[in-house]
């Protein structure tokens, strides 16, 4: 399997729909994502809201290298990352690894916390999700913040310009939970 390794080039209006569920939890949540703004420095903003909802879009902001700069928790209140939260390192290639310590601040909240990121590209894999079958890069990451550890596996599919599946296992003294998201559909312009 030969996969592109360069960062995606999203276009205004690209859309993805994801199904997110907490294992053993309530009903799945279906979320629409849409590129709503292309930024002059090469980044972009993606709007997110419940499928079929008229609620305002929440915004996720990415820099030109597809690192998360900010994400709204509620309209007008964001979680901000400095430096940007490194989801990927392009070009993607098997064995590539990256580590970072990222400062996370929430609007209206005092202080900040440090999130340690340790991620690596395992290699190419084919993954099947409700939106279809995708050739993808399997990436495994560990995120630590205080007494919380999140082990994440996600599959970045160049054809979809996004991760198409992710499994996040969170562990803390308060317990363990597992979150799964999968691409339901996409429309790329």
HUZIGI-V792449 format. One record per pair of residues at least 12 apart in sequence whose C-alpha atoms are under 7 Angstrom apart, sorted by the first residue. I is the first residue (numbers start at 1). GAP is how many residues later the second one is. D is the distance in whole Angstrom. If there is no record, write none. Layout:
i=I gap=GAP d=D
i=I gap=GAP d=D
This chain:
i=4 gap=154 d=6
i=5 gap=85 d=7
i=5 gap=86 d=5
i=5 gap=87 d=5
i=5 gap=88 d=7
i=6 gap=84 d=6
i=6 gap=85 d=5
i=6 gap=86 d=7
i=7 gap=58 d=7
i=7 gap=83 d=6
i=7 gap=84 d=7
i=8 gap=150 d=7
i=8 gap=153 d=5
i=10 gap=151 d=7
i=11 gap=24 d=7
i=11 gap=178 d=7
i=12 gap=23 d=5
i=12 gap=24 d=6
i=12 gap=25 d=6
i=12 gap=26 d=7
i=13 gap=21 d=6
i=13 gap=22 d=5
i=13 gap=23 d=6
i=13 gap=176 d=6
i=14 gap=20 d=6
i=14 gap=21 d=5
i=14 gap=173 d=6
i=14 gap=174 d=4
i=14 gap=175 d=6
i=15 gap=18 d=6
i=15 gap=19 d=4
i=15 gap=20 d=7
i=15 gap=171 d=5
i=15 gap=172 d=5
i=15 gap=173 d=6
i=16 gap=16 d=6
i=16 gap=17 d=5
i=16 gap=18 d=6
i=16 gap=169 d=6
i=16 gap=170 d=4
i=16 gap=171 d=6
i=17 gap=13 d=7
i=17 gap=14 d=6
i=17 gap=15 d=4
i=17 gap=16 d=6
i=17 gap=166 d=6
i=17 gap=167 d=5
i=17 gap=168 d=5
i=17 gap=169 d=6
i=18 gap=12 d=6
i=18 gap=13 d=5
i=18 gap=14 d=7
i=18 gap=163 d=6
i=18 gap=164 d=5
i=18 gap=165 d=4
i=18 gap=166 d=5
i=19 gap=12 d=6
i=19 gap=162 d=6
i=19 gap=163 d=5
i=19 gap=164 d=6
i=19 gap=165 d=6
i=20 gap=160 d=6
i=20 gap=161 d=4
i=20 gap=162 d=7
i=21 gap=158 d=6
i=21 gap=159 d=5
i=21 gap=160 d=6
i=22 gap=156 d=6
i=22 gap=157 d=4
i=22 gap=158 d=6
i=23 gap=155 d=6
i=23 gap=156 d=6
i=30 gap=20 d=6
i=30 gap=21 d=6
i=31 gap=17 d=7
i=31 gap=18 d=6
i=31 gap=19 d=5
i=31 gap=20 d=5
i=32 gap=16 d=6
i=32 gap=17 d=6
i=32 gap=18 d=6
i=32 gap=19 d=5
i=33 gap=13 d=6
i=33 gap=14 d=6
i=33 gap=15 d=5
i=33 gap=16 d=7
i=34 gap=12 d=5
i=34 gap=13 d=5
i=34 gap=14 d=7
i=35 gap=12 d=6
i=41 gap=23 d=7
i=42 gap=21 d=7
i=42 gap=22 d=5
i=43 gap=19 d=5
i=43 gap=20 d=4
i=43 gap=21 d=4
i=44 gap=17 d=6
i=44 gap=18 d=5
i=44 gap=19 d=7
i=45 gap=14 d=6
i=45 gap=15 d=6
i=45 gap=16 d=4
i=45 gap=17 d=6
i=46 gap=13 d=6
i=46 gap=14 d=5
i=46 gap=15 d=6
i=47 gap=12 d=5
i=47 gap=13 d=6
i=58 gap=14 d=6
i=58 gap=16 d=7
i=58 gap=17 d=6
i=59 gap=12 d=6
i=59 gap=13 d=5
i=60 gap=12 d=6
i=66 gap=21 d=7
i=66 gap=22 d=7
i=67 gap=17 d=5
i=67 gap=18 d=5
i=67 gap=19 d=5
i=67 gap=20 d=6
i=67 gap=21 d=7
i=68 gap=16 d=5
i=68 gap=17 d=5
i=68 gap=18 d=7
i=69 gap=12 d=5
i=69 gap=15 d=5
i=69 gap=16 d=6
i=77 gap=30 d=5
i=78 gap=28 d=6
i=78 gap=29 d=6
i=79 gap=25 d=7
i=79 gap=26 d=6
i=79 gap=27 d=4
i=79 gap=28 d=6
i=80 gap=24 d=6
i=80 gap=25 d=5
i=80 gap=26 d=6
i=81 gap=21 d=6
i=81 gap=22 d=6
i=81 gap=23 d=5
i=81 gap=24 d=7
i=82 gap=20 d=6
i=82 gap=21 d=5
i=82 gap=22 d=7
i=83 gap=19 d=6
i=83 gap=20 d=7
i=85 gap=17 d=6
i=93 gap=28 d=7
i=94 gap=27 d=5
i=94 gap=28 d=6
i=94 gap=29 d=5
i=95 gap=25 d=6
i=95 gap=26 d=5
i=95 gap=27 d=6
i=96 gap=24 d=6
i=96 gap=25 d=5
i=97 gap=22 d=6
i=97 gap=23 d=4
i=97 gap=24 d=6
i=98 gap=20 d=6
i=98 gap=21 d=5
i=98 gap=22 d=6
i=99 gap=18 d=5
i=99 gap=19 d=4
i=99 gap=20 d=6
i=100 gap=16 d=6
i=100 gap=17 d=5
i=100 gap=18 d=7
i=101 gap=13 d=6
i=101 gap=14 d=6
i=101 gap=15 d=4
i=101 gap=16 d=6
i=102 gap=12 d=6
i=102 gap=13 d=5
i=102 gap=14 d=6
i=103 gap=12 d=6
i=113 gap=32 d=7
i=114 gap=31 d=6
i=115 gap=28 d=6
i=115 gap=29 d=5
i=115 gap=30 d=5
i=116 gap=27 d=5
i=116 gap=28 d=5
i=116 gap=29 d=7
i=117 gap=25 d=6
i=117 gap=26 d=5
i=117 gap=27 d=7
i=118 gap=23 d=6
i=118 gap=24 d=5
i=118 gap=25 d=7
i=119 gap=21 d=6
i=119 gap=22 d=4
i=119 gap=23 d=6
i=120 gap=19 d=6
i=120 gap=20 d=6
i=120 gap=21 d=6
i=121 gap=16 d=7
i=121 gap=17 d=6
i=121 gap=18 d=4
i=121 gap=19 d=7
i=122 gap=16 d=5
i=122 gap=17 d=6
i=122 gap=18 d=7
i=123 gap=14 d=6
i=123 gap=15 d=6
i=124 gap=12 d=6
i=124 gap=13 d=4
i=124 gap=14 d=6
i=125 gap=12 d=6
i=125 gap=13 d=6
i=129 gap=53 d=6
i=129 gap=54 d=6
i=130 gap=53 d=6
i=130 gap=54 d=5
i=131 gap=52 d=6
i=131 gap=53 d=5
i=131 gap=54 d=5
i=134 gap=23 d=6
i=135 gap=22 d=6
i=136 gap=19 d=6
i=136 gap=20 d=5
i=136 gap=21 d=4
i=136 gap=22 d=7
i=137 gap=18 d=5
i=137 gap=19 d=5
i=137 gap=20 d=6
i=138 gap=16 d=6
i=138 gap=17 d=5
i=138 gap=18 d=7
i=139 gap=14 d=6
i=139 gap=15 d=5
i=139 gap=16 d=6
i=140 gap=12 d=6
i=140 gap=13 d=4
i=140 gap=14 d=7
i=141 gap=12 d=6
i=147 gap=25 d=6
i=148 gap=22 d=7
i=148 gap=23 d=6
i=148 gap=24 d=5
i=149 gap=21 d=6
i=149 gap=22 d=5
i=149 gap=23 d=7
i=150 gap=18 d=6
i=150 gap=19 d=5
i=150 gap=20 d=4
i=150 gap=21 d=6
i=151 gap=17 d=6
i=151 gap=18 d=5
i=151 gap=19 d=7
i=152 gap=15 d=6
i=152 gap=16 d=4
i=152 gap=17 d=6
i=153 gap=13 d=6
i=153 gap=14 d=5
i=153 gap=15 d=7
i=154 gap=12 d=4
i=154 gap=13 d=6
i=164 gap=18 d=6
i=164 gap=19 d=5
i=165 gap=16 d=6
i=165 gap=17 d=4
i=165 gap=18 d=6
i=166 gap=14 d=6
i=166 gap=15 d=5
i=166 gap=16 d=7
i=167 gap=12 d=6
i=167 gap=13 d=5
i=167 gap=14 d=7
i=168 gap=12 d=6
